[in-house]
């Protein structure tokens, strides 16, 4: 009987490792039931999210930061000649460990998009979820990030 346990244990560990490497999805179906599956959700699924797999395992951000980033992504609008204010904005975001996308305003289309967002072309500008701040103001940036649920300190 002991001989069967060792191969069984080895096979179990191997299958567990393969399962842990697989992508997992969670969504709410049309009937309101929460579904966990290794296949992507169908088009009519609500509240779909990846809950496992390599992409998330590689992400070493704290849970609160990942959660805030998923709900309230951060975009910093800059130009090439926007120092030192843009650098101060970058430094604030990096000091807090905030994952952010920096959008450089380089052409008329970029300018039009920023004008639609804040009313004119003014950099740096910060967007946190649907909220935005024109110009660099450290205390207002901090307040927006706090309200979005980002931790006060980095990793």
CNS distance restraints for C-alpha pairs under 8 A (distance, minus, plus):
assign (resid   1 and name CA) (resid   5 and name CA) 6.92 0.50 0.50
assign (resid   2 and name CA) (resid   6 and name CA) 6.97 0.50 0.50
assign (resid   3 and name CA) (resid   7 and name CA) 7.17 0.50 0.50
assign (resid   4 and name CA) (resid   8 and name CA) 6.09 0.50 0.50
assign (resid   5 and name CA) (resid   9 and name CA) 5.89 0.50 0.50
assign (resid   6 and name CA) (resid  10 and name CA) 6.15 0.50 0.50
assign (resid   7 and name CA) (resid  11 and name CA) 6.05 0.50 0.50
assign (resid   8 and name CA) (resid  12 and name CA) 6.09 0.50 0.50
assign (resid   9 and name CA) (resid  13 and name CA) 6.20 0.50 0.50
assign (resid  10 and name CA) (resid  14 and name CA) 6.19 0.50 0.50
assign (resid  11 and name CA) (resid  15 and name CA) 6.17 0.50 0.50
assign (resid  12 and name CA) (resid  16 and name CA) 6.08 0.50 0.50
assign (resid  13 and name CA) (resid  17 and name CA) 6.20 0.50 0.50
assign (resid  14 and name CA) (resid  18 and name CA) 6.39 0.50 0.50
assign (resid  15 and name CA) (resid  19 and name CA) 6.09 0.50 0.50
assign (resid  16 and name CA) (resid  20 and name CA) 6.08 0.50 0.50
assign (resid  17 and name CA) (resid  21 and name CA) 6.40 0.50 0.50
assign (resid  18 and name CA) (resid  22 and name CA) 6.60 0.50 0.50
assign (resid  20 and name CA) (resid  52 and name CA) 7.94 0.50 0.50
assign (resid  20 and name CA) (resid  53 and name CA) 6.88 0.50 0.50
assign (resid  21 and name CA) (resid  53 and name CA) 5.42 0.50 0.50
assign (resid  21 and name CA) (resid  54 and name CA) 6.32 0.50 0.50
assign (resid  22 and name CA) (resid  38 and name CA) 7.05 0.50 0.50
assign (resid  22 and name CA) (resid  52 and name CA) 7.40 0.50 0.50
assign (resid  22 and name CA) (resid  53 and name CA) 5.26 0.50 0.50
assign (resid  22 and name CA) (resid  54 and name CA) 7.57 0.50 0.50
assign (resid  23 and name CA) (resid  38 and name CA) 5.77 0.50 0.50
assign (resid  23 and name CA) (resid  39 and name CA) 7.87 0.50 0.50
assign (resid  23 and name CA) (resid  50 and name CA) 7.33 0.50 0.50
assign (resid  23 and name CA) (resid  51 and name CA) 7.58 0.50 0.50
assign (resid  23 and name CA) (resid  52 and name CA) 5.39 0.50 0.50
assign (resid  23 and name CA) (resid  53 and name CA) 4.17 0.50 0.50
assign (resid  23 and name CA) (resid  54 and name CA) 7.18 0.50 0.50
assign (resid  24 and name CA) (resid  36 and name CA) 6.91 0.50 0.50
assign (resid  24 and name CA) (resid  37 and name CA) 5.70 0.50 0.50
assign (resid  24 and name CA) (resid  38 and name CA) 4.61 0.50 0.50
assign (resid  24 and name CA) (resid  39 and name CA) 7.20 0.50 0.50
assign (resid  24 and name CA) (resid  50 and name CA) 5.91 0.50 0.50
assign (resid  24 and name CA) (resid  51 and name CA) 5.47 0.50 0.50
assign (resid  24 and name CA) (resid  52 and name CA) 4.96 0.50 0.50
assign (resid  24 and name CA) (resid  53 and name CA) 6.38 0.50 0.50
assign (resid  25 and name CA) (resid  35 and name CA) 7.95 0.50 0.50
assign (resid  25 and name CA) (resid  36 and name CA) 5.65 0.50 0.50
assign (resid  25 and name CA) (resid  37 and name CA) 5.31 0.50 0.50
assign (resid  25 and name CA) (resid  38 and name CA) 5.98 0.50 0.50
assign (resid  25 and name CA) (resid  39 and name CA) 6.79 0.50 0.50
assign (resid  25 and name CA) (resid  40 and name CA) 6.15 0.50 0.50
assign (resid  25 and name CA) (resid  41 and name CA) 7.11 0.50 0.50
assign (resid  25 and name CA) (resid  48 and name CA) 7.16 0.50 0.50
assign (resid  25 and name CA) (resid  49 and name CA) 5.80 0.50 0.50
assign (resid  25 and name CA) (resid  50 and name CA) 4.47 0.50 0.50
assign (resid  25 and name CA) (resid  51 and name CA) 5.55 0.50 0.50
assign (resid  25 and name CA) (resid  52 and name CA) 7.25 0.50 0.50
assign (resid  26 and name CA) (resid  34 and name CA) 6.91 0.50 0.50
assign (resid  26 and name CA) (resid  35 and name CA) 5.51 0.50 0.50
assign (resid  26 and name CA) (resid  36 and name CA) 4.56 0.50 0.50
assign (resid  26 and name CA) (resid  37 and name CA) 6.58 0.50 0.50
assign (resid  26 and name CA) (resid  41 and name CA) 7.77 0.50 0.50
assign (resid  26 and name CA) (resid  47 and name CA) 7.95 0.50 0.50
assign (resid  26 and name CA) (resid  48 and name CA) 5.76 0.50 0.50
assign (resid  26 and name CA) (resid  49 and name CA) 5.41 0.50 0.50
assign (resid  26 and name CA) (resid  50 and name CA) 6.26 0.50 0.50
assign (resid  26 and name CA) (resid  51 and name CA) 6.48 0.50 0.50
assign (resid  27 and name CA) (resid  34 and name CA) 5.63 0.50 0.50
assign (resid  27 and name CA) (resid  35 and name CA) 5.33 0.50 0.50
assign (resid  27 and name CA) (resid  36 and name CA) 6.82 0.50 0.50
assign (resid  27 and name CA) (resid  41 and name CA) 6.69 0.50 0.50
assign (resid  27 and name CA) (resid  45 and name CA) 6.19 0.50 0.50
assign (resid  27 and name CA) (resid  46 and name CA) 6.01 0.50 0.50
assign (resid  27 and name CA) (resid  47 and name CA) 5.38 0.50 0.50
assign (resid  27 and name CA) (resid  48 and name CA) 4.20 0.50 0.50
assign (resid  27 and name CA) (resid  49 and name CA) 6.37 0.50 0.50
assign (resid  28 and name CA) (resid  32 and name CA) 5.57 0.50 0.50
assign (resid  28 and name CA) (resid  33 and name CA) 5.36 0.50 0.50
assign (resid  28 and name CA) (resid  34 and name CA) 4.44 0.50 0.50
assign (resid  28 and name CA) (resid  35 and name CA) 6.01 0.50 0.50
assign (resid  28 and name CA) (resid  45 and name CA) 5.81 0.50 0.50
assign (resid  28 and name CA) (resid  46 and name CA) 5.08 0.50 0.50
assign (resid  28 and name CA) (resid  47 and name CA) 5.96 0.50 0.50
assign (resid  28 and name CA) (resid  48 and name CA) 6.90 0.50 0.50
assign (resid  29 and name CA) (resid  33 and name CA) 5.47 0.50 0.50
assign (resid  29 and name CA) (resid  34 and name CA) 6.46 0.50 0.50
assign (resid  29 and name CA) (resid  35 and name CA) 6.89 0.50 0.50
assign (resid  29 and name CA) (resid  44 and name CA) 7.47 0.50 0.50
assign (resid  29 and name CA) (resid  45 and name CA) 5.11 0.50 0.50
assign (resid  29 and name CA) (resid  46 and name CA) 6.42 0.50 0.50
assign (resid  30 and name CA) (resid  44 and name CA) 7.10 0.50 0.50
assign (resid  30 and name CA) (resid  45 and name CA) 6.58 0.50 0.50
assign (resid  30 and name CA) (resid  46 and name CA) 7.69 0.50 0.50
assign (resid  41 and name CA) (resid  45 and name CA) 6.06 0.50 0.50
assign (resid  41 and name CA) (resid  48 and name CA) 6.87 0.50 0.50
assign (resid  51 and name CA) (resid  56 and name CA) 7.48 0.50 0.50
assign (resid  52 and name CA) (resid  56 and name CA) 5.88 0.50 0.50
assign (resid  52 and name CA) (resid  57 and name CA) 7.21 0.50 0.50
assign (resid  53 and name CA) (resid  57 and name CA) 6.25 0.50 0.50
assign (resid  54 and name CA) (resid  58 and name CA) 6.08 0.50 0.50
assign (resid  55 and name CA) (resid  59 and name CA) 6.61 0.50 0.50
assign (resid  61 and name CA) (resid  65 and name CA) 6.31 0.50 0.50
assign (resid  61 and name CA) (resid  66 and name CA) 6.22 0.50 0.50
assign (resid  61 and name CA) (resid 155 and name CA) 6.84 0.50 0.50
assign (resid  62 and name CA) (resid  66 and name CA) 6.36 0.50 0.50
assign (resid  62 and name CA) (resid 155 and name CA) 6.78 0.50 0.50
assign (resid  63 and name CA) (resid  67 and name CA) 6.07 0.50 0.50
assign (resid  64 and name CA) (resid  68 and name CA) 6.12 0.50 0.50
assign (resid  64 and name CA) (resid 149 and name CA) 7.11 0.50 0.50
assign (resid  64 and name CA) (resid 150 and name CA) 6.51 0.50 0.50
assign (resid  64 and name CA) (resid 151 and name CA) 6.69 0.50 0.50
assign (resid  65 and name CA) (resid  69 and name CA) 5.99 0.50 0.50
assign (resid  65 and name CA) (resid  98 and name CA) 7.09 0.50 0.50
assign (resid  65 and name CA) (resid 149 and name CA) 7.58 0.50 0.50
assign (resid  65 and name CA) (resid 150 and name CA) 5.40 0.50 0.50
assign (resid  65 and name CA) (resid 151 and name CA) 6.40 0.50 0.50
assign (resid  66 and name CA) (resid  70 and name CA) 6.10 0.50 0.50
assign (resid  67 and name CA) (resid  71 and name CA) 6.38 0.50 0.50
assign (resid  68 and name CA) (resid  72 and name CA) 5.52 0.50 0.50
assign (resid  68 and name CA) (resid  73 and name CA) 7.32 0.50 0.50
assign (resid  68 and name CA) (resid 148 and name CA) 6.09 0.50 0.50
assign (resid  68 and name CA) (resid 149 and name CA) 5.46 0.50 0.50
assign (resid  68 and name CA) (resid 150 and name CA) 5.64 0.50 0.50
assign (resid  69 and name CA) (resid  73 and name CA) 4.69 0.50 0.50
assign (resid  69 and name CA) (resid  74 and name CA) 7.11 0.50 0.50
assign (resid  69 and name CA) (resid  98 and name CA) 7.98 0.50 0.50
assign (resid  69 and name CA) (resid  99 and name CA) 7.02 0.50 0.50
assign (resid  69 and name CA) (resid 150 and name CA) 7.81 0.50 0.50
assign (resid  71 and name CA) (resid 129 and name CA) 6.98 0.50 0.50
assign (resid  71 and name CA) (resid 148 and name CA) 7.96 0.50 0.50
assign (resid  72 and name CA) (resid 128 and name CA) 5.56 0.50 0.50
assign (resid  72 and name CA) (resid 129 and name CA) 3.89 0.50 0.50
assign (resid  72 and name CA) (resid 130 and name CA) 7.54 0.50 0.50
assign (resid  72 and name CA) (resid 148 and name CA) 6.22 0.50 0.50
assign (resid  73 and name CA) (resid 100 and name CA) 7.01 0.50 0.50
assign (resid  73 and name CA) (resid 127 and name CA) 7.87 0.50 0.50
assign (resid  73 and name CA) (resid 128 and name CA) 5.73 0.50 0.50
assign (resid  73 and name CA) (resid 129 and name CA) 5.24 0.50 0.50
assign (resid  74 and name CA) (resid  98 and name CA) 7.91 0.50 0.50
assign (resid  74 and name CA) (resid  99 and name CA) 7.10 0.50 0.50
assign (resid  74 and name CA) (resid 100 and name CA) 4.85 0.50 0.50
assign (resid  74 and name CA) (resid 101 and name CA) 6.35 0.50 0.50
assign (resid  74 and name CA) (resid 126 and name CA) 7.21 0.50 0.50
assign (resid  74 and name CA) (resid 127 and name CA) 5.59 0.50 0.50
assign (resid  74 and name CA) (resid 128 and name CA) 4.57 0.50 0.50
assign (resid  74 and name CA) (resid 129 and name CA) 6.50 0.50 0.50
assign (resid  75 and name CA) (resid 100 and name CA) 5.52 0.50 0.50
assign (resid  75 and name CA) (resid 101 and name CA) 4.73 0.50 0.50
assign (resid  75 and name CA) (resid 102 and name CA) 5.68 0.50 0.50
assign (resid  75 and name CA) (resid 103 and name CA) 6.77 0.50 0.50
assign (resid  75 and name CA) (resid 126 and name CA) 5.87 0.50 0.50
assign (resid  75 and name CA) (resid 127 and name CA) 5.11 0.50 0.50
assign (resid  75 and name CA) (resid 128 and name CA) 6.65 0.50 0.50
assign (resid  76 and name CA) (resid  89 and name CA) 7.93 0.50 0.50
assign (resid  76 and name CA) (resid  90 and name CA) 7.91 0.50 0.50
assign (resid  76 and name CA) (resid 100 and name CA) 7.00 0.50 0.50
assign (resid  76 and name CA) (resid 101 and name CA) 6.23 0.50 0.50
assign (resid  76 and name CA) (resid 102 and name CA) 4.72 0.50 0.50
assign (resid  76 and name CA) (resid 103 and name CA) 6.02 0.50 0.50
assign (resid  76 and name CA) (resid 124 and name CA) 6.81 0.50 0.50
assign (resid  76 and name CA) (resid 125 and name CA) 5.90 0.50 0.50
assign (resid  76 and name CA) (resid 126 and name CA) 4.70 0.50 0.50
assign (resid  76 and name CA) (resid 127 and name CA) 6.45 0.50 0.50
assign (resid  77 and name CA) (resid 102 and name CA) 5.93 0.50 0.50
assign (resid  77 and name CA) (resid 103 and name CA) 4.83 0.50 0.50
assign (resid  77 and name CA) (resid 104 and name CA) 5.84 0.50 0.50
assign (resid  77 and name CA) (resid 105 and name CA) 6.85 0.50 0.50
assign (resid  77 and name CA) (resid 114 and name CA) 7.96 0.50 0.50
assign (resid  77 and name CA) (resid 123 and name CA) 6.15 0.50 0.50
assign (resid  77 and name CA) (resid 124 and name CA) 5.44 0.50 0.50
assign (resid  77 and name CA) (resid 125 and name CA) 5.08 0.50 0.50
assign (resid  77 and name CA) (resid 126 and name CA) 6.25 0.50 0.50
assign (resid  78 and name CA) (resid  82 and name CA) 6.45 0.50 0.50
assign (resid  78 and name CA) (resid  86 and name CA) 6.30 0.50 0.50
assign (resid  78 and name CA) (resid 102 and name CA) 7.03 0.50 0.50
assign (resid  78 and name CA) (resid 103 and name CA) 6.21 0.50 0.50
assign (resid  78 and name CA) (resid 104 and name CA) 4.84 0.50 0.50
assign (resid  78 and name CA) (resid 105 and name CA) 6.06 0.50 0.50
assign (resid  78 and name CA) (resid 123 and name CA) 5.31 0.50 0.50
assign (resid  78 and name CA) (resid 124 and name CA) 5.05 0.50 0.50
assign (resid  78 and name CA) (resid 125 and name CA) 7.08 0.50 0.50
assign (resid  79 and name CA) (resid 104 and name CA) 5.09 0.50 0.50
assign (resid  79 and name CA) (resid 105 and name CA) 5.24 0.50 0.50
assign (resid  79 and name CA) (resid 106 and name CA) 6.91 0.50 0.50
assign (resid  79 and name CA) (resid 123 and name CA) 6.88 0.50 0.50
assign (resid  79 and name CA) (resid 124 and name CA) 7.76 0.50 0.50
assign (resid  80 and name CA) (resid 104 and name CA) 7.13 0.50 0.50
assign (resid  82 and name CA) (resid  86 and name CA) 5.52 0.50 0.50
assign (resid  82 and name CA) (resid  87 and name CA) 7.89 0.50 0.50
assign (resid  82 and name CA) (resid 123 and name CA) 6.91 0.50 0.50
assign (resid  82 and name CA) (resid 124 and name CA) 7.21 0.50 0.50
assign (resid  83 and name CA) (resid  87 and name CA) 5.85 0.50 0.50
assign (resid  84 and name CA) (resid  88 and name CA) 6.20 0.50 0.50
assign (resid  85 and name CA) (resid  89 and name CA) 6.32 0.50 0.50
assign (resid  85 and name CA) (resid 124 and name CA) 6.72 0.50 0.50
assign (resid  85 and name CA) (resid 136 and name CA) 6.27 0.50 0.50
assign (resid  86 and name CA) (resid  90 and name CA) 6.21 0.50 0.50
assign (resid  86 and name CA) (resid 123 and name CA) 7.29 0.50 0.50
assign (resid  86 and name CA) (resid 124 and name CA) 5.37 0.50 0.50
assign (resid  86 and name CA) (resid 136 and name CA) 7.49 0.50 0.50
assign (resid  87 and name CA) (resid  91 and name CA) 6.03 0.50 0.50
assign (resid  88 and name CA) (resid  92 and name CA) 6.18 0.50 0.50
assign (resid  88 and name CA) (resid 136 and name CA) 7.81 0.50 0.50
assign (resid  89 and name CA) (resid  93 and name CA) 6.40 0.50 0.50
assign (resid  89 and name CA) (resid 124 and name CA) 7.34 0.50 0.50
assign (resid  89 and name CA) (resid 136 and name CA) 6.41 0.50 0.50
assign (resid  89 and name CA) (resid 138 and name CA) 7.52 0.50 0.50
assign (resid  90 and name CA) (resid  94 and name CA) 6.09 0.50 0.50
assign (resid  91 and name CA) (resid  95 and name CA) 5.91 0.50 0.50
assign (resid  92 and name CA) (resid  96 and name CA) 6.44 0.50 0.50
assign (resid  92 and name CA) (resid 138 and name CA) 7.50 0.50 0.50
assign (resid  93 and name CA) (resid  97 and name CA) 6.26 0.50 0.50
assign (resid  93 and name CA) (resid  98 and name CA) 5.21 0.50 0.50
assign (resid  93 and name CA) (resid  99 and name CA) 7.67 0.50 0.50
assign (resid  93 and name CA) (resid 100 and name CA) 7.59 0.50 0.50
assign (resid  94 and name CA) (resid  98 and name CA) 5.90 0.50 0.50
assign (resid  94 and name CA) (resid  99 and name CA) 7.79 0.50 0.50
assign (resid  94 and name CA) (resid 154 and name CA) 7.57 0.50 0.50
assign (resid  95 and name CA) (resid 153 and name CA) 6.90 0.50 0.50
assign (resid  95 and name CA) (resid 154 and name CA) 5.95 0.50 0.50
assign (resid  96 and name CA) (resid 151 and name CA) 7.13 0.50 0.50
assign (resid  96 and name CA) (resid 152 and name CA) 5.93 0.50 0.50
assign (resid  96 and name CA) (resid 153 and name CA) 4.51 0.50 0.50
assign (resid  96 and name CA) (resid 154 and name CA) 4.21 0.50 0.50
assign (resid  96 and name CA) (resid 155 and name CA) 7.87 0.50 0.50
assign (resid  97 and name CA) (resid 153 and name CA) 6.69 0.50 0.50
assign (resid  97 and name CA) (resid 154 and name CA) 3.93 0.50 0.50
assign (resid  97 and name CA) (resid 155 and name CA) 6.08 0.50 0.50
assign (resid  98 and name CA) (resid 150 and name CA) 7.37 0.50 0.50
assign (resid  98 and name CA) (resid 154 and name CA) 7.25 0.50 0.50
assign (resid 104 and name CA) (resid 110 and name CA) 7.90 0.50 0.50
assign (resid 105 and name CA) (resid 110 and name CA) 5.19 0.50 0.50
assign (resid 105 and name CA) (resid 111 and name CA) 6.15 0.50 0.50
assign (resid 106 and name CA) (resid 110 and name CA) 6.30 0.50 0.50
assign (resid 106 and name CA) (resid 111 and name CA) 7.58 0.50 0.50
assign (resid 107 and name CA) (resid 111 and name CA) 6.32 0.50 0.50
assign (resid 108 and name CA) (resid 112 and name CA) 6.09 0.50 0.50
assign (resid 109 and name CA) (resid 113 and name CA) 6.23 0.50 0.50
assign (resid 110 and name CA) (resid 114 and name CA) 6.27 0.50 0.50
assign (resid 111 and name CA) (resid 115 and name CA) 6.04 0.50 0.50
assign (resid 111 and name CA) (resid 121 and name CA) 6.04 0.50 0.50
assign (resid 112 and name CA) (resid 116 and name CA) 6.13 0.50 0.50
assign (resid 113 and name CA) (resid 117 and name CA) 6.35 0.50 0.50
assign (resid 114 and name CA) (resid 118 and name CA) 6.14 0.50 0.50
assign (resid 114 and name CA) (resid 119 and name CA) 7.38 0.50 0.50
assign (resid 114 and name CA) (resid 120 and name CA) 6.67 0.50 0.50
assign (resid 114 and name CA) (resid 121 and name CA) 5.96 0.50 0.50
assign (resid 115 and name CA) (resid 119 and name CA) 4.52 0.50 0.50
assign (resid 115 and name CA) (resid 120 and name CA) 4.11 0.50 0.50
assign (resid 115 and name CA) (resid 121 and name CA) 5.47 0.50 0.50
assign (resid 116 and name CA) (resid 120 and name CA) 7.40 0.50 0.50
assign (resid 117 and name CA) (resid 132 and name CA) 7.85 0.50 0.50
assign (resid 118 and name CA) (resid 132 and name CA) 7.15 0.50 0.50
assign (resid 118 and name CA) (resid 133 and name CA) 7.76 0.50 0.50
assign (resid 118 and name CA) (resid 134 and name CA) 6.72 0.50 0.50
assign (resid 122 and name CA) (resid 134 and name CA) 6.44 0.50 0.50
assign (resid 122 and name CA) (resid 135 and name CA) 6.47 0.50 0.50
assign (resid 123 and name CA) (resid 134 and name CA) 7.03 0.50 0.50
assign (resid 123 and name CA) (resid 135 and name CA) 5.66 0.50 0.50
assign (resid 123 and name CA) (resid 136 and name CA) 7.84 0.50 0.50
assign (resid 124 and name CA) (resid 134 and name CA) 6.88 0.50 0.50
assign (resid 124 and name CA) (resid 135 and name CA) 5.00 0.50 0.50
assign (resid 124 and name CA) (resid 136 and name CA) 5.92 0.50 0.50
assign (resid 125 and name CA) (resid 132 and name CA) 7.09 0.50 0.50
assign (resid 125 and name CA) (resid 133 and name CA) 5.58 0.50 0.50
assign (resid 125 and name CA) (resid 134 and name CA) 4.61 0.50 0.50
assign (resid 125 and name CA) (resid 135 and name CA) 5.08 0.50 0.50
assign (resid 125 and name CA) (resid 136 and name CA) 6.76 0.50 0.50
assign (resid 126 and name CA) (resid 132 and name CA) 5.42 0.50 0.50
assign (resid 126 and name CA) (resid 133 and name CA) 5.18 0.50 0.50
assign (resid 126 and name CA) (resid 134 and name CA) 6.73 0.50 0.50
assign (resid 126 and name CA) (resid 135 and name CA) 7.69 0.50 0.50
assign (resid 126 and name CA) (resid 141 and name CA) 7.56 0.50 0.50
assign (resid 127 and name CA) (resid 131 and name CA) 5.63 0.50 0.50
assign (resid 127 and name CA) (resid 132 and name CA) 4.18 0.50 0.50
assign (resid 127 and name CA) (resid 133 and name CA) 6.50 0.50 0.50
assign (resid 128 and name CA) (resid 132 and name CA) 6.13 0.50 0.50
assign (resid 128 and name CA) (resid 144 and name CA) 6.89 0.50 0.50
assign (resid 128 and name CA) (resid 145 and name CA) 7.11 0.50 0.50
assign (resid 128 and name CA) (resid 148 and name CA) 7.40 0.50 0.50
assign (resid 129 and name CA) (resid 148 and name CA) 7.85 0.50 0.50
assign (resid 131 and name CA) (resid 144 and name CA) 7.71 0.50 0.50
assign (resid 133 and name CA) (resid 140 and name CA) 7.64 0.50 0.50
assign (resid 133 and name CA) (resid 141 and name CA) 7.43 0.50 0.50
assign (resid 136 and name CA) (resid 141 and name CA) 7.57 0.50 0.50
assign (resid 137 and name CA) (resid 141 and name CA) 6.11 0.50 0.50
assign (resid 138 and name CA) (resid 142 and name CA) 6.07 0.50 0.50
assign (resid 139 and name CA) (resid 143 and name CA) 6.13 0.50 0.50
assign (resid 140 and name CA) (resid 144 and name CA) 6.17 0.50 0.50
assign (resid 141 and name CA) (resid 145 and name CA) 6.25 0.50 0.50
assign (resid 142 and name CA) (resid 146 and name CA) 6.04 0.50 0.50
assign (resid 143 and name CA) (resid 147 and name CA) 6.14 0.50 0.50
assign (resid 144 and name CA) (resid 148 and name CA) 6.29 0.50 0.50
assign (resid 145 and name CA) (resid 149 and name CA) 6.45 0.50 0.50
assign (resid 145 and name CA) (resid 150 and name CA) 5.48 0.50 0.50
assign (resid 146 and name CA) (resid 150 and name CA) 5.54 0.50 0.50
assign (resid 146 and name CA) (resid 151 and name CA) 7.02 0.50 0.50
assign (resid 146 and name CA) (resid 152 and name CA) 7.11 0.50 0.50
